[in-house]
């Protein structure tokens, strides 16, 4: 199983980023997926999740209304559209399926 995140970077407050997670080695379309982040000096925080078919999503209160999770099962890819970014969104973002994790992608929100 491989999960490879991309799309992170540095952005000013109020900016946007789109994260991607390319999945391989398992039947992507059969599994729920999640985004989890970890800020410096803090524990992991669940950010958002989506069911296998993509019809049901959930968000942490801290990102609700600003982030949108989606997936393309034909491309075996998970996405996280992040808008109106805040400095407190600074973290390493990981995609997760079952017990599998990617290497993470750094998101830094700073002026």
PEMOKA-V914582 format. One record per helix or strand. SS is the DSSP state (A for helix, B for strand). FROM is the first residue (numbers start at 1). LEN is the number of residues. Records with the same first field share a line. If there is no record, write none. Layout:
SS = FROM-LEN ; FROM-LEN
//
This chain:
B = 2-5 ; 9-3 ; 17-8 ; 33-6 ; 44-7 ; 57-3 ; 67-6 ; 77-6 ; 91-7 ; 100-2 ; 105-5
A = 28-3 ; 87-3
//
